[in-house]
Amino acid sequence: MPVETVAPKIEVRASAPPQTPGKAKVAVRNLDFFYGRVQALHNISVDIPERMVMAFIGPSGCGKSTFLRTLNRMNDVIPATRVGGQVMIDDRDIYAPGTDVVELRRKVGMVFQKSNPFPKSIFENVAYGLRINRVTSSRSELAGRVEEALKDAALWSEVKDRLKTSALSLSGGQQQRLCIARALAIRPEVLLMDEPASALDPIATSKIEELIFDLKEHYTIVIVTHNMQQAARVSDMTAFFLLGKLIEVNATEKMFTAPNEKLTEDYITGRFG
């Protein structure tokens, strides 16, 4: 007879913010999130330190990506959703009445799981956000910002001689780095990355991981990943989600060697998930 899999029992409790080094760029307190009547996130509290990489890990459907999207209000576009609690960025609640959501998304950029270059030239892909936000005042300034973003995304040397060619002619890994360049062009302070390497081959994945490591010198980075080895390689802090609850937040090295919670240990060692 098949062995029945028993889901782990989770105590519903407030997750205490961890003691993290440095200033918290993002501070989340008692966050609940609902899709209609279904509660997807339960009482989440966490600090995300400035200019560090925090990875979110956990099984599919555990709330990682939903939580990531609460950090720049991307869930607002989904009908019948509701948020409780606070998300503070630089001590300002992004869910407070009167918040300029467009300005918020300039400050908190996002890179999605599937690369989504526009059917435009490489140059125009990166220039797009600069144009619509009227960030630059001259053609030379625009060109300089595009070059800077492509360099920051470790792509300039590969595309500098074909900026007018279609972005769709790039490889998958190059397209993802182009999307990162597009996000960086408007100079956000926080960069959210939802499984940015899940569809890429090992060589392209390695380049994305090297890029993440370099970018944290200037940006606060939050990455969702199903790949625990990737989380161990690129992040300074790791948060483990399960069934919409934040089970543990810890320094990445400690999380993967001596976690505080039995559920974390069970997930990392492959007992479930």
ABEGO torsion letter per residue (X at the ends): XBBBBBBBBBBBBBBBBBBBBEBBABBBBGBBBBBEABBABBGBBBBBBBGBBBBBBEBBGAGAAAAAAAAAGAAAABBGBBBBEBBBBGGBBAABBGBBAAAAAAABBBBBABBBBBBBBAAAAAAAAAAAAGABABAAAAAAAAAAAAAAAGAAAAAAAAAABBAAABBAAAAAAAAAAAAAAAGBABBBBBGAAAABBAAAAAAAAAAAAAAAAABBBBBBBABAAAAAAABABBBBBBGGBBABBBBAAAAAABBABAAAAAAAAGABX
